[in-house]
Amino acid sequence: MSSPGKATVTRLGYRAYIQSPQWRATRERYWNSRLPQECWVCDSPRTKGMHLHHRTYKNLGNERLMDLVPVCPSCHDLIHAISNNEYNGKNLWKSTTVARRRNNPRFGTNAVKARARRGTPR
């Protein structure tokens, strides 16, 4: 596992953490919060198989809730494919945003430009 602010996590350390009571408590805190409950990428409603995606591993084990976003399994795969193919497995935060813009008409490039022209916030 890594120290807060350090993005040095191994697959083995990550898997052990995901199985830990500490991660279960963090997940519970997220799901009981007022933060989004639907898929952050495609807006599908929360289902039993919904994942919580780490937008960064820098705070792994000491996550802020804003480091996490709910995603359906297919969107989670998409985020990691974008990260691996376009950012050499790095920059999960940007990969998450790119996936959202590419797959959700509310946040796509044209929608962002239209809101900017109207002066409407995100």
C-alpha positions as CSV (number, residue, x, y, z in Angstrom):
1,M,0.0,0.0,0.0
2,S,1.1,3.6,-0.4
3,S,1.5,6.5,1.9
4,P,-0.8,9.4,1.5
5,G,0.4,11.5,-1.5
6,K,2.5,8.7,-2.9
7,A,1.2,6.7,-5.9
8,T,3.3,3.6,-5.3
9,V,0.9,0.7,-5.1
10,T,1.4,-2.9,-6.3
11,R,-1.3,-5.1,-7.7
12,L,-0.9,-7.4,-4.7
13,G,-1.1,-4.5,-2.2
14,Y,-4.2,-3.1,-4.1
15,R,-6.0,-6.5,-4.1
16,A,-5.3,-6.9,-0.3
17,Y,-6.6,-3.5,0.4
18,I,-9.8,-4.0,-1.7
19,Q,-10.5,-7.1,0.5
20,S,-9.8,-5.2,3.8
21,P,-12.3,-4.0,6.4
22,Q,-10.8,-0.5,5.9
23,W,-11.9,-0.5,2.2
24,R,-15.4,-1.9,3.1
25,A,-15.8,1.0,5.6
26,T,-14.7,3.6,3.0
27,R,-17.2,2.1,0.5
28,E,-19.9,2.2,3.1
29,R,-19.1,5.8,3.8
30,Y,-19.3,6.7,0.1
31,W,-22.6,4.8,-0.5
32,N,-24.2,6.5,2.6
33,S,-23.1,9.9,1.4
34,R,-24.9,12.4,-0.7
35,L,-22.4,12.0,-3.5
36,P,-23.5,10.6,-6.9
37,Q,-24.9,7.1,-6.8
38,E,-25.4,6.5,-10.5
39,C,-22.6,5.6,-13.0
40,W,-20.4,8.7,-13.3
41,V,-19.7,7.9,-16.9
42,C,-23.1,6.8,-18.5
43,D,-25.6,7.8,-15.7
44,S,-27.0,4.3,-15.4
45,P,-28.7,3.9,-12.0
46,R,-26.9,2.2,-9.1
47,T,-27.1,-1.6,-9.3
48,K,-25.7,-4.4,-7.1
49,G,-22.6,-4.7,-9.3
50,M,-21.7,-1.1,-9.3
51,H,-18.0,-0.4,-8.7
52,L,-16.3,2.5,-6.9
53,H,-13.4,3.6,-9.1
54,H,-10.3,5.3,-7.7
55,R,-9.6,8.4,-9.8
56,T,-6.2,8.4,-8.1
57,Y,-4.1,5.9,-6.1
58,K,-2.2,8.7,-4.3
59,N,-4.4,8.4,-1.3
60,L,-5.0,4.7,-1.4
61,G,-5.9,3.6,2.1
62,N,-6.7,7.1,3.1
63,E,-9.1,8.1,0.3
64,R,-11.1,11.3,0.2
65,L,-14.6,10.5,-1.0
66,M,-14.0,12.8,-3.9
67,D,-11.2,10.4,-5.1
68,L,-13.9,7.9,-5.8
69,V,-16.7,7.7,-8.4
70,P,-19.3,5.0,-8.9
71,V,-19.1,3.3,-12.3
72,C,-20.9,0.4,-13.9
73,P,-18.5,-2.5,-14.8
74,S,-18.4,-1.7,-18.5
75,C,-17.6,2.0,-17.9
76,H,-14.9,0.9,-15.4
77,D,-13.3,-1.2,-18.0
78,L,-13.5,1.7,-20.5
79,I,-11.8,4.1,-18.0
80,H,-8.9,1.6,-17.6
81,A,-8.6,1.0,-21.3
82,I,-8.3,4.7,-21.9
83,S,-5.8,5.0,-19.2
84,N,-3.7,2.1,-20.6
85,N,-4.0,3.0,-24.2
86,E,-3.7,6.8,-24.1
87,Y,-1.8,7.6,-20.8
88,N,0.5,4.5,-20.4
89,G,-1.6,3.3,-17.4
90,K,-1.3,6.6,-15.6
91,N,-3.6,9.6,-15.1
92,L,-6.8,7.8,-14.0
93,W,-8.4,11.2,-13.1
94,K,-8.1,12.4,-16.7
95,S,-9.1,9.0,-18.1
96,T,-12.2,9.1,-16.0
97,T,-13.1,12.5,-17.3
98,V,-12.4,11.5,-20.9
99,A,-14.6,8.4,-20.6
100,R,-17.4,10.6,-19.3
101,R,-17.1,13.1,-22.1
102,R,-17.0,10.4,-24.8
103,N,-19.9,8.4,-23.6
104,N,-22.4,10.8,-22.0
105,P,-24.1,13.4,-24.3
106,R,-24.6,15.6,-21.2
107,F,-20.8,16.0,-20.8
108,G,-19.5,15.6,-24.4
109,T,-17.5,18.2,-26.2
110,N,-20.5,19.7,-27.9
111,A,-22.4,20.0,-24.6
112,V,-19.5,21.7,-22.9
113,K,-19.1,24.2,-25.8
114,A,-22.9,24.9,-25.8
115,R,-22.9,25.5,-22.0
116,A,-19.9,27.8,-22.4
117,R,-21.7,29.8,-25.1
118,R,-24.8,30.1,-22.9
119,G,-22.8,30.8,-19.8
120,T,-24.3,27.8,-18.0
121,P,-22.2,26.1,-15.4
122,R,-21.5,22.3,-15.6
